[in-house]
Amino acid sequence: MNNRIRMVARIIVMLTGIGFIAIGVNRGEMVIVLRKAIMVCLECIGLG
């Protein structure tokens, strides 16, 4: 029974994460995160 509860909890957490990722992509936040990541990388290298 304990393994079954853990499995259900893992599935719920995974589905929640996938849902939040889908919401973020739908809102266009993927582009914002990518833009910020590029700026951080360029600043670390010293090109920005």
Biotite code that builds the C-alpha atoms (Angstrom):
import biotite.structure as struc

atoms = struc.array([
    struc.Atom([0.000, 0.000, 0.000], chain_id="A", res_id=1, res_name="MET", atom_name="CA", element="C"),
    struc.Atom([2.838, 2.404, 0.807], chain_id="A", res_id=2, res_name="ASN", atom_name="CA", element="C"),
    struc.Atom([4.391, 1.935, -2.654], chain_id="A", res_id=3, res_name="ASN", atom_name="CA", element="C"),
    struc.Atom([1.032, 2.650, -4.264], chain_id="A", res_id=4, res_name="ARG", atom_name="CA", element="C"),
    struc.Atom([0.710, 5.957, -2.387], chain_id="A", res_id=5, res_name="ILE", atom_name="CA", element="C"),
    struc.Atom([4.215, 6.969, -3.455], chain_id="A", res_id=6, res_name="ARG", atom_name="CA", element="C"),
    struc.Atom([3.453, 6.125, -7.072], chain_id="A", res_id=7, res_name="MET", atom_name="CA", element="C"),
    struc.Atom([0.255, 8.195, -7.019], chain_id="A", res_id=8, res_name="VAL", atom_name="CA", element="C"),
    struc.Atom([2.100, 11.101, -5.379], chain_id="A", res_id=9, res_name="ALA", atom_name="CA", element="C"),
    struc.Atom([4.835, 10.972, -8.032], chain_id="A", res_id=10, res_name="ARG", atom_name="CA", element="C"),
    struc.Atom([2.291, 10.975, -10.831], chain_id="A", res_id=11, res_name="ILE", atom_name="CA", element="C"),
    struc.Atom([0.427, 13.926, -9.305], chain_id="A", res_id=12, res_name="ILE", atom_name="CA", element="C"),
    struc.Atom([3.640, 15.933, -8.925], chain_id="A", res_id=13, res_name="VAL", atom_name="CA", element="C"),
    struc.Atom([4.713, 15.078, -12.479], chain_id="A", res_id=14, res_name="MET", atom_name="CA", element="C"),
    struc.Atom([1.347, 16.093, -13.941], chain_id="A", res_id=15, res_name="LEU", atom_name="CA", element="C"),
    struc.Atom([1.395, 19.334, -11.936], chain_id="A", res_id=16, res_name="THR", atom_name="CA", element="C"),
    struc.Atom([4.870, 20.151, -13.283], chain_id="A", res_id=17, res_name="GLY", atom_name="CA", element="C"),
    struc.Atom([3.827, 19.397, -16.846], chain_id="A", res_id=18, res_name="ILE", atom_name="CA", element="C"),
    struc.Atom([0.762, 21.586, -16.367], chain_id="A", res_id=19, res_name="GLY", atom_name="CA", element="C"),
    struc.Atom([2.820, 24.527, -15.123], chain_id="A", res_id=20, res_name="PHE", atom_name="CA", element="C"),
    struc.Atom([5.259, 24.127, -18.022], chain_id="A", res_id=21, res_name="ILE", atom_name="CA", element="C"),
    struc.Atom([2.346, 24.136, -20.474], chain_id="A", res_id=22, res_name="ALA", atom_name="CA", element="C"),
    struc.Atom([0.898, 27.282, -18.885], chain_id="A", res_id=23, res_name="ILE", atom_name="CA", element="C"),
    struc.Atom([4.288, 29.031, -19.120], chain_id="A", res_id=24, res_name="GLY", atom_name="CA", element="C"),
    struc.Atom([4.742, 28.091, -22.762], chain_id="A", res_id=25, res_name="VAL", atom_name="CA", element="C"),
    struc.Atom([1.195, 29.219, -23.536], chain_id="A", res_id=26, res_name="ASN", atom_name="CA", element="C"),
    struc.Atom([1.880, 32.623, -21.945], chain_id="A", res_id=27, res_name="ARG", atom_name="CA", element="C"),
    struc.Atom([5.072, 33.089, -23.976], chain_id="A", res_id=28, res_name="GLY", atom_name="CA", element="C"),
    struc.Atom([7.405, 32.947, -20.992], chain_id="A", res_id=29, res_name="GLU", atom_name="CA", element="C"),
    struc.Atom([9.689, 30.512, -22.785], chain_id="A", res_id=30, res_name="MET", atom_name="CA", element="C"),
    struc.Atom([10.982, 33.361, -24.963], chain_id="A", res_id=31, res_name="VAL", atom_name="CA", element="C"),
    struc.Atom([11.585, 35.588, -21.927], chain_id="A", res_id=32, res_name="ILE", atom_name="CA", element="C"),
    struc.Atom([13.547, 32.885, -20.116], chain_id="A", res_id=33, res_name="VAL", atom_name="CA", element="C"),
    struc.Atom([15.629, 32.155, -23.220], chain_id="A", res_id=34, res_name="LEU", atom_name="CA", element="C"),
    struc.Atom([16.392, 35.854, -23.694], chain_id="A", res_id=35, res_name="ARG", atom_name="CA", element="C"),
    struc.Atom([17.514, 36.194, -20.057], chain_id="A", res_id=36, res_name="LYS", atom_name="CA", element="C"),
    struc.Atom([19.657, 33.049, -20.321], chain_id="A", res_id=37, res_name="ALA", atom_name="CA", element="C"),
    struc.Atom([21.408, 34.434, -23.396], chain_id="A", res_id=38, res_name="ILE", atom_name="CA", element="C"),
    struc.Atom([22.120, 37.710, -21.629], chain_id="A", res_id=39, res_name="MET", atom_name="CA", element="C"),
    struc.Atom([23.562, 35.924, -18.582], chain_id="A", res_id=40, res_name="VAL", atom_name="CA", element="C"),
    struc.Atom([25.809, 33.797, -20.793], chain_id="A", res_id=41, res_name="CYS", atom_name="CA", element="C"),
    struc.Atom([27.028, 36.818, -22.736], chain_id="A", res_id=42, res_name="LEU", atom_name="CA", element="C"),
    struc.Atom([27.769, 38.706, -19.497], chain_id="A", res_id=43, res_name="GLU", atom_name="CA", element="C"),
    struc.Atom([29.733, 35.752, -18.099], chain_id="A", res_id=44, res_name="CYS", atom_name="CA", element="C"),
    struc.Atom([31.869, 35.546, -21.226], chain_id="A", res_id=45, res_name="ILE", atom_name="CA", element="C"),
    struc.Atom([32.328, 39.312, -21.215], chain_id="A", res_id=46, res_name="GLY", atom_name="CA", element="C"),
    struc.Atom([30.736, 40.071, -24.560], chain_id="A", res_id=47, res_name="LEU", atom_name="CA", element="C"),
    struc.Atom([27.632, 41.878, -23.228], chain_id="A", res_id=48, res_name="GLY", atom_name="CA", element="C"),
])
